[in-house]
Amino acid sequence: MKVCIDSVSKMFQNVRALDVVSVEFAAGEIHSLVGENGAGKSTLVRIITGVHRPDSGVVKLDGNPVRFGSPRDALAAGIGAVHQERNLIPHFSVGENILLERLPTGNGFVDYKAIDARASEMLDILDPGIDVRSDVSSMSVAHMQLIEIAKALSLNARALLFDEPTDSITKHGAAALVKVLRRLSSAGVAIVFVSHKLDEVLVFSDRVSVLRGGRVVASNEPIAEMSRPRLVSLMIGREERIAQIGHGCGVIGDVALELTSVATSYGHRGIDLTLRKTEVLGLYGLVGAGRTEHARAIVGVGKIISGEVVVRGRRVTVHNPYEALARHRIGYVSEDRKDEGLILSHGVRSNIAMTVWRAIASMFKLLNRTTEATVANSYVRKLAIRISSLDQMVSTLSGGNQQKVSIAKWLAAATDTLILDEPTVGIDIKTKVELHELIDELARQDQTDLLQLERGCLA
């Protein structure tokens, strides 16, 4: 199937997400789509898959104009997708979610043995360790992402679109996915791959197109003729900059957070950890190693069942995230921005300012919108969050800009200790450099001590 985007434009409120975009995705090729956060990549994917309708222009399949009224229309036409936003049913099993669009039946009943067999077949090529009978609600974010990918692969689509599919999975899982995509493209499937991971793009793509500010700045370029410096320059309009990190510039201070022989309700045992003032401490491990659960136990989402937690010299027991912030000045940027990090139905203003509502409220507990806007605006500028206004609903932002809002919320709180779980997921290379420098600056100023969690990988 050949997918042709012809002069497509799309506006959201006062923001032009796509500006007369034309690009083609051919059968039998892996075509990468890259650009900064807010460049229009996800909007284009949603238009192709029937989530949004273009304001002008046309989508053509094999030369025939189409106008999808819903994602089901696109699916019926042979187009499948993995979007940034997960679309899983929490209390359905992994297998049911994967085969949801085409549940096998027999004698009028759902055939659960067939579900297990077919779902296992899809997952075995990505991660055979996932139990297809488990509820999705019990899965980690990384495993949920693999389930979404398996769901897309099960559709037998003629065109498959993947929007940041490898952001939440290990290099091992990404390598397994790439093998599958190459096999599918060899069989004539058109693959569209949206990613901020330029090394991946350069290694396995056949062609690449670049969006900047809603416009196409490079279209259908053979990957063999594209270098990383040129790709970065096309994306951001200048050369790539290396983060200026002040390693060893500051004097390591007193102990800010210390864990001794800690055991948690998640199954951790004998955990020792020491975080000092002005320090950025990295916590690294494979998917399933327990990094996220460890962080959640520190802020009271899980339970610490034995051992000691000491915050600035005083032994504490943290019962919930509110208490972690209000009493102990500990913040937590969750890796799951959709379900835990943000209130998607609220505006940017309230999402950023919510951690300081108590501080900026009047004596009558009323919020001052001007003060709230001042707080939010400072971080919108600092993180270059692309919005039409402070009242724009977070659900309408690109995934990368949502991640920036999730981080901004905790920066506004001016915590003493900040735990960041995969803080750069979905963030473009330019903002990633700026965020790393901001994290370093916060620590060196002796304002915030940081525990940063990063996903490990198999070599």
C-alpha positions in Angstrom: 0.0 0.0 0.0 1.2 3.5 -0.9 0.1 6.3 1.5 0.3 9.7 0.0 -0.2 12.9 2.0 -1.1 15.8 -0.4 -1.0 19.4 0.9 -2.5 18.6 4.3 -3.0 21.3 6.9 -4.4 21.2 10.4 -5.1 23.9 13.0 -5.7 23.4 16.8 -7.0 26.6 18.4 -4.4 29.2 17.4 -1.6 26.7 16.6 -0.9 25.5 13.1 0.1 21.9 13.6 0.5 21.0 9.9 1.1 23.6 7.2 0.5 22.2 3.6 2.4 18.9 4.3 3.1 16.6 1.4 4.9 13.3 1.8 4.7 9.7 0.6 5.1 6.4 2.4 5.7 3.5 0.0 5.0 -0.2 0.3 8.0 -2.3 1.3 9.9 0.5 3.0 10.6 1.7 6.6 10.1 5.4 6.4 11.1 7.4 9.5 9.4 10.7 10.4 11.4 13.0 12.6 11.2 16.5 14.1 11.2 18.4 17.3 8.3 18.2 19.9 5.3 20.0 18.4 6.6 19.7 14.8 3.4 17.9 13.7 4.5 14.3 13.6 1.8 12.8 15.9 -0.8 15.0 14.2 0.1 13.6 10.8 -0.1 10.0 12.2 -3.5 10.8 13.7 -4.8 12.2 10.4 -3.6 9.1 8.5 -5.3 6.8 11.0 -8.6 8.7 11.2 -8.2 10.2 14.7 -8.3 13.7 13.2 -9.6 15.1 10.0 -7.4 17.5 7.9 -8.7 21.1 7.5 -7.5 21.0 3.9 -5.6 18.6 1.7 -6.1 14.9 1.1 -4.9 11.5 2.1 -4.6 9.0 -0.7 -4.2 5.2 -0.5 -2.8 3.7 -3.7 -3.8 6.9 -5.5 -7.4 6.9 -4.3 -8.5 9.8 -2.0 -9.9 8.7 1.4 -11.6 10.5 4.2 -11.7 8.4 7.4 -14.4 9.2 10.0 -12.8 7.1 12.7 -9.8 4.8 13.4 -12.0 1.9 12.6 -12.4 3.2 9.1 -8.7 3.4 8.7 -8.3 -0.1 10.2 -10.9 -1.4 7.7 -8.7 0.1 4.9 -5.7 -1.8 6.1 -4.0 0.9 8.3 -2.8 0.1 11.8 -1.0 2.2 14.4 0.8 2.4 17.7 0.1 5.8 19.1 1.9 7.6 21.9 -1.2 7.4 24.0 -1.8 3.9 25.2 -5.2 2.5 24.2 -5.4 -0.6 26.5 -8.3 -1.8 28.7 -6.8 -2.1 32.2 -8.9 -5.0 33.5 -8.8 -7.1 30.3 -6.1 -9.7 29.9 -3.0 -9.0 27.8 -4.3 -11.5 25.2 -7.7 -9.9 25.1 -6.2 -6.5 24.5 -3.9 -7.8 21.7 -6.8 -9.5 19.9 -9.5 -7.0 20.8 -10.3 -6.0 17.2 -10.5 -9.7 16.1 -11.4 -11.9 19.0 -11.5 -15.5 17.8 -14.8 -17.2 18.5 -16.3 -20.7 18.3 -19.9 -21.7 18.6 -20.8 -18.1 19.4 -18.4 -17.9 22.3 -15.0 -16.3 22.7 -12.2 -18.9 22.2 -9.8 -18.0 25.0 -7.4 -20.8 24.1 -7.1 -19.3 20.6 -6.6 -15.9 22.2 -3.7 -17.2 24.4 -2.1 -19.0 21.4 -2.3 -16.1 19.0 -1.3 -13.4 21.5 1.7 -15.5 22.6 2.7 -15.8 19.0 2.8 -12.0 18.7 4.6 -11.4 22.1 7.1 -14.2 21.7 9.0 -12.2 19.1 9.1 -9.1 21.4 9.2 -10.4 25.0 8.2 -14.1 25.7 8.2 -13.3 29.4 4.9 -11.5 29.4 2.0 -13.7 30.6 -0.9 -13.3 28.1 -3.5 -14.1 30.8 -2.4 -11.4 33.2 -4.4 -8.2 33.5 -2.9 -5.3 31.7 -3.3 -3.2 34.9 -0.5 -5.2 36.5 2.0 -4.5 33.7 4.8 -1.9 33.7 4.8 1.0 31.3 7.5 -0.8 29.2 5.4 -4.0 29.0 2.3 -2.0 28.1 4.2 -0.5 25.2 5.2 -4.0 24.0 1.5 -5.0 24.3 0.5 -2.0 22.1 3.1 -3.1 19.5 1.9 -6.7 19.5 -1.7 -5.4 19.1 -0.7 -3.5 16.0 1.3 -6.5 14.6 -1.8 -8.7 15.0 -3.9 -6.6 12.6 -2.1 -7.9 9.4 -2.3 -4.3 8.2 -0.9 -3.2 4.8 0.4 0.0 6.4 1.6 0.3 10.0 2.4 3.6 11.8 4.5 3.6 15.0 4.6 6.8 17.0 7.6 6.7 19.4 7.3 2.9 19.9 10.8 2.4 21.4 10.8 5.2 24.0 9.6 3.0 26.9 11.4 -0.3 26.0 15.0 -1.5 26.2 17.4 -1.7 23.3 16.9 -5.4 23.3 13.1 -5.0 22.8 13.8 -2.3 20.2 16.1 -4.6 18.3 13.4 -7.4 18.3 10.9 -4.9 17.0 13.2 -3.8 14.2 13.6 -7.4 13.0 9.8 -7.7 12.8 9.5 -4.4 10.9 12.1 -5.4 8.4 10.3 -8.7 7.8 7.0 -6.9 7.3 8.5 -4.3 5.0 10.0 -7.2 2.9 6.5 -8.6 2.6 5.3 -5.3 1.2 3.9 -3.5 4.2 4.5 0.3 4.4 6.1 1.1 7.7 6.0 4.7 9.1 8.3 5.1 12.2 8.2 8.3 14.3 11.2 8.5 16.7 13.5 10.9 18.5 16.2 8.3 18.6 18.2 9.3 15.6 20.7 6.5 15.9 17.8 4.0 15.4 16.5 6.1 12.5 19.8 6.1 10.7 20.5 2.4 11.2 17.2 0.8 10.0 15.2 3.3 7.9 15.1 3.2 4.2 13.9 6.8 3.9 13.4 9.7 6.2 11.2 12.9 6.2 11.7 15.8 8.5 9.0 18.2 9.9 9.8 21.5 11.5 7.2 23.9 12.8 4.4 21.9 11.0 6.2 22.1 7.6 8.1 19.5 5.6 11.8 20.5 5.4 13.0 17.2 3.9 10.8 14.7 2.1 11.4 11.0 1.2 15.2 11.3 1.5 17.2 8.1 1.1 18.7 7.3 4.5 22.0 6.4 2.8 22.4 10.0 1.8 21.6 11.3 5.3 24.1 12.0 8.1 23.3 12.6 11.8 24.6 16.2 11.7 22.5 17.0 8.6 19.4 15.4 10.2 19.8 17.4 13.4 20.3 20.6 11.4 17.1 19.9 9.5 15.2 19.3 12.7 16.2 22.2 14.8 17.7 24.7 12.3 21.2 24.6 13.7 24.0 22.1 14.6 23.6 19.7 17.5 24.9 21.0 20.8 26.4 18.8 23.6 25.1 19.4 27.1 27.4 21.4 29.3 27.4 19.4 32.5 29.5 20.6 35.4 30.8 17.3 36.6 32.9 17.7 39.7 32.4 21.5 39.8 30.5 21.5 43.1 31.4 20.3 46.6 29.3 17.2 47.5 27.2 18.2 50.5 25.6 16.4 53.5 23.4 13.4 53.1 19.9 14.4 51.9 18.3 10.9 51.5 19.6 7.6 52.9 18.1 4.1 52.7 19.5 1.3 54.8 18.6 -2.3 54.4 15.2 -1.4 52.9 12.7 -4.0 51.9 9.5 -3.0 50.1 6.1 -4.4 49.3 7.2 -4.7 45.7 9.8 -7.3 46.6 13.0 -5.3 47.1 15.3 -6.6 49.8 18.5 -5.1 51.3 18.5 -1.8 49.5 21.1 0.7 50.5 21.3 4.1 48.9 22.9 7.4 49.8 22.0 10.7 48.0 23.9 13.9 49.0 23.2 17.5 48.4 24.3 19.0 45.1 24.4 15.4 43.7 22.7 13.8 40.7 22.6 10.0 41.4 21.7 7.7 38.6 19.7 4.5 39.2 20.1 2.1 36.3 18.5 -1.3 35.5 16.7 -3.5 33.0 13.0 -3.6 32.5 11.6 -5.5 35.5 14.6 -4.8 37.7 12.5 -2.7 40.1 13.7 0.9 39.5 10.3 2.5 39.2 8.9 0.4 42.1 11.8 1.5 44.2 11.1 5.1 43.5 7.4 4.7 44.2 8.1 3.1 47.6 10.3 6.1 48.6 7.4 8.5 47.9 4.8 6.3 49.6 3.0 4.8 46.6 4.3 1.4 47.7 5.1 0.4 51.2 8.5 0.1 52.9 8.2 -2.9 55.1 11.6 -2.9 56.9 14.8 -0.9 57.0 15.3 2.8 57.5 14.6 5.9 55.3 16.4 9.0 56.6 15.7 12.4 55.1 18.2 15.1 56.1 19.2 13.3 59.3 15.8 12.3 60.5 14.2 8.9 60.2 10.8 9.2 58.4 7.9 7.1 57.2 6.3 8.3 54.0 2.7 7.3 53.5 1.8 9.0 50.2 3.2 11.4 47.6 1.4 14.4 49.1 3.1 13.7 52.4 6.4 13.2 50.6 6.1 16.7 49.1 4.4 18.6 52.0 6.5 17.2 54.9 9.7 16.1 53.3 10.1 18.2 50.1 10.5 15.1 47.9 9.0 15.2 44.4 8.5 12.4 41.9 8.3 12.7 38.1 6.5 9.5 37.1 7.4 7.7 33.9 3.7 7.3 33.3 2.7 10.9 32.5 -0.7 9.9 31.1 -2.1 8.1 34.2 0.0 9.6 37.0 1.9 12.7 35.9 -0.9 14.9 34.4 -4.6 15.7 34.5 -5.1 15.5 30.8 -8.6 17.2 30.9 -7.1 20.3 32.6 -5.1 23.2 31.2 -1.4 23.7 31.1 -1.7 26.5 33.8 -3.3 24.2 36.5 -1.1 21.2 35.7 2.1 23.2 36.2 0.9 25.1 39.2 -0.9 22.4 41.1 2.2 21.5 43.2 2.3 25.1 44.6 -1.5 25.8 45.0 -1.2 25.8 48.8 1.7 28.3 48.6 0.0 30.7 46.2 -3.5 30.5 47.6 -4.9 33.5 49.5 -5.8 33.4 53.2 -9.3 32.4 52.2 -7.8 29.4 50.3 -8.7 31.0 46.9 -6.4 30.7 44.0 -5.0 33.8 42.3 -5.1 33.1 38.6 -2.5 35.8 37.9 0.0 34.3 40.3 -0.8 30.8 38.9 -0.1 32.1 35.4 3.2 33.7 36.4 4.4 30.4 37.8 3.3 28.4 34.8 4.6 30.9 32.3 8.1 30.9 33.7 8.4 27.1 33.1 6.7 27.2 29.7 9.4 29.6 28.6 12.2 27.7 30.4 11.3 24.3 28.8 10.1 25.8 25.5 6.7 24.2 25.9 4.7 24.7 22.6 1.2 25.8 23.5 -1.5 28.1 22.2 -2.3 29.4 25.6 -2.0 28.5 29.3 -5.6 27.3 29.2 -4.9 24.8 26.4 -5.9 21.3 27.6 -2.9 19.1 28.2 -4.6 16.2 26.3 -4.2 18.3 23.0 -0.4 18.7 23.4 2.1 16.5 21.6 3.6 13.7 23.8 6.9 15.5 24.2 5.2 18.7 25.3 3.1 16.7 27.8 6.3 15.4 29.2 7.7 18.9 29.6 4.5 19.9 31.5 4.9 16.9 33.8 8.5 17.9 34.6 7.6 21.6 34.9 5.1 20.8 37.6 7.8 19.4 39.9 10.3 22.1 39.0 7.8 24.7 40.2 7.5 22.9 43.5 11.1 23.7 44.3 11.6 20.4 46.0 14.7 19.5 48.1 14.9 16.1 46.6 13.5 15.2 43.1 13.2 11.7 41.8 13.0 11.6 38.0 11.8 8.4 36.4 12.7 8.4 32.6 12.4 12.2 32.4 13.4 12.5 28.8 10.9 10.0 27.3 9.4 11.5 24.2 11.6 14.6 24.3 13.5 15.8 21.3 17.3 16.1 21.1 17.4 19.9 21.6 15.1 19.9 24.7 16.9 16.8 26.1 20.2 18.7 26.1 18.5 21.7 27.8 16.8 19.5 30.4 20.0 17.7 31.3 21.6 21.1 31.8 18.7 22.3 33.9 18.9 19.2 36.1 22.6 19.7 36.6 22.0 23.4 37.4 19.4 22.6 40.0 21.7 20.2 41.8 24.8 22.5 41.6 22.8 25.4 43.1 22.3 23.3 46.2 18.5 23.6 45.7 17.5 20.1 44.6 19.2 16.7 45.0 18.2 14.4 42.2 17.7 10.7 41.9 17.5 9.9 38.2 16.2 6.6 36.9 17.3 5.4 33.5 16.3 2.2 31.7 19.1 -0.3 31.2 19.7 -2.4 28.2 21.4 -5.7 27.2 24.6 -5.1 25.2 
